[in-house]
Amino acid sequence: MRYALLNSFDALQCADRGVVFHTEQLHRLTAPERTIEAVDVGHIIDAARRLAHAVTTRDSHAQVLGDVLQSLHRVPDGAPDLPKVCEPTAALPAAPAPASARSR
């Protein structure tokens, strides 16, 4: 569980870095002192699309991680024990060998 949570947290951090990167790129492309030419329009649209995708990815990772963390809680000390699903069973006695195997 800890490994899954750490991987989810790493994915969230990576997505957050993507949001920052694409935001800076969009700000660079649309800086007020910069003149926007026809060639730049496609780049601006692509940067905005990538930013929207990065935000969506980050939000979904944050939602999943938040839901998992919210579902974790401590069991009170006085809580009854849950039944064990995989309890070991008693060993069965060995079956006698077939008669044909004994006669050889």
Sequence and secondary structure as in RCSB ss.txt:
>XXXX:A:sequence
MRYALLNSFDALQCADRGVVFHTEQLHRLTAPERTIEAVDVGHIIDAARRLAHAVTTRDSHAQVLGDVLQSLHRV
PDGAPDLPKVCEPTAALPAAPAPASARSR
>XXXX:A:secstr
 HHHHHHHHHHHHHHHHHHHHHHHHHHHHT TTS   HHHHHHHHHHHHHHHHHHHHHHHHHHHHHHHHHH    
 TT      SS            HHHH  
